[in-house]
Amino acid sequence: MSSDRQPIPPTRPTGHQIIAPGHTFATVSDKISSIVLTRRTPLYWFIPFLIASALLMVFLVAVTALLVRGVGLWGIKVPVMWAWAITNFVWWIGIGHAGTLISAILLLLRQSWRNSINRFAEAMTLFAVACAGMFPLLHLGRPWLFYWLFPYPNTMNVQPQFRSPLVWDVFAVSTYATVSALFWYVGLIPDLATLRDRARNRGARIIYGILAMGWRGAASHWQKYETASLLLAGLATPLVLSVHTVVSFDFTIAILPGWHSTIFPPYFVAGAIYSGFAMVLVLAIPLRAMYGLQDLITMRHLDNMAKVMLATGEIVAYSYIFEAFISWYSGDKYEMFAMWNRMTGPYAVTYWTLIFCNLVFPQILWVKKIRTNVVWLFIVSVDVLVGMWLERYVIIVVSLHRDFLPSSWGIFHPTIWDVATYVGTLGLFFFLFFLFIRGLPMISIFEVRTLLPQAEVAEVEQ
Amino acid sequence: MRPPVYGLLAEFENPTALAAAARRVRERGYRRVEAYSPFAIEEVNEALGLHHNKLPFIVLCGGILGGLTGYFMQYYIAVWDFPINVGGRPLHSWPSFIVITFELTILFAAVATVLGLFGLCGLPMPYHPVFNVPRFAFASRDRFFICIEASDPLFDRHETAEFLHSLAPREVSEVAH
């Protein structure tokens, strides 16, 4: 960090209205850490936690049944062998992307308003990737042999096929999970030190003390820490764009009509961020009301997130329109049939519901009154989450069920186990998320401190 | 010979006071000085002359190592260890190796960032003398500290304490080992 550079560090505030007025370093630290340390665990934490735990049990039952009976338990059969499992995988991993976007890309773009939402958005990423990872693993058929996906010297003398996008996906997703976890933990260290110093209970002090690793806020450490955050953000940015690109390669590298398309990588990345911001809003809106955090997660945050959602939604809408146009313009009868089958075939209802959810209804976000109304924002976000799930369902199931050869056509029917596994991962996600907001600061304390006007160093006469 | 104390710790109420104090401490000629704050303050880094940082170099090395590992692992496996002839297509099909090369570059660079950060900061550090000052617990909340260490050649228990008092701190305390 040379002295001739502009003396504005990246986390320095640009506008003070991001945090409600009246806060000091002490009130911010105490307010956020008290949720974990001193406040009684509220009933509105226990109720969703218990529901999530119940759904987690459903997941465990579904996985146990799957391990005992095999993937035939799901509705998958030739020609639709991917169905819900891969739909859920793509949906979950897409949701995770918003967390990385908020923590990495917005950090590089110096959008300091992100400082009060990045922590729980990153946690969301981590848990969403955990849920996403379940599906390809369970779909393997023999999940206990998952390590065959990695190259290692073995007595069978076989190795993975590096020309397959499915192997690329293994590396992309496991790298993404590792880097997200590292980024999240590094971001937590100064706040863990705050919790260690604030905790009155000996057990908590020991646990947070071990996790904080002896962080003491030394200037020489902060200097390296800031560099490390920027470097991790710089690494996570191309990574997050690559992950959904590689996920889209799972489809585009195949020659199936409806999959074999160059528009997929950007379209998947935009869709991922679209659904991810919807999930951030779905989490943030109840959280700020429950814990009285409206002064830290302000309407400006919600409005900004709604704008990102709207912008990525327009990219997605453009992709839908161009996907249809290109399949007509290609003159390829299989491509044309695939699109026509989506619109008018046996799954037409899912296609038109998806168009309504992702393309039509979210347009109400153009209205500022809607963007600043929490109820409407919540409704639009849930609608986008449903729409983005349907998008992946349409891409996967509807493309697979009628390919080149009419004699191999078929219809996919989900079974109760498909539903149980999916709903179960929702349980896993919310179970982990509620544990997180109980045990760790859900808002980054040290980054919020830098948003306060007092954090500026005033110019003094030398 | 081990000095009787680790150093002297002065407490300030805001970042401006800390940056001003850091400048004065440096001007006075002290070099074994550390500032403690609840968030990063660029002006303090400058006042303390913290310019050098090896971390970007470590990350660069990690990234290059990752990229080479990724590419040559695939090259070795696809060409030497487990060649599969598909209609006579080339074994060294480099475009299909790019994705994993890229992912491993990022993975190794990110791991190097975190390990490098811990290594350069000496973390995890289970014990550090500054924690012996009870008020130091506020360094992670809303207080700003500067510590002149006893290993500094200019350090003198009384003179340095007097100098720190002249900087108008809230309090100056001795840091036991």
Interface residues (C-beta under 8 A of the other chain):
Chain A: M1 S2 S3 P7 I8 P9 T11 R12 T24 F25 A26 S29 D30 P151 N157 V158 Q159 P160 Q161 F162 R163 P165 V167 W168 F171 A172 T175 T178 V179 L182 F183 Y185 V186 P190 A193 T194 R196 D197 R198 I210 M213 G214 W215 R216 G217 A218 A219 S220 H221 W222 Q223 K224 Y225 E226 T227 A228 L231 L232 L235 A236 P238 L239 S242 V246 F249 F446 E447 R449 T450 Q454 A455 E456 V457 A458 V460 Q462
Chain B: N14 P15 T16 A19 A20 A22 R23 E34 A35 Y36 S37 P38 F39 A40 I41 E42 E43 V44 N45 E46 L48 L50 H51 N53 L55 P56 V59 M73 Q74 I77 A78 D81 F82 I84 S93 S96 F97 V99 I100 F102 E103 L104 I106 L107 A109 A110 V111 T113 V114 G116 L117 F118 L120 C121 L123 P124 M125 P126 Y127 H128 V130 F131 F136 A137 F138 A139 S140 R141 D142
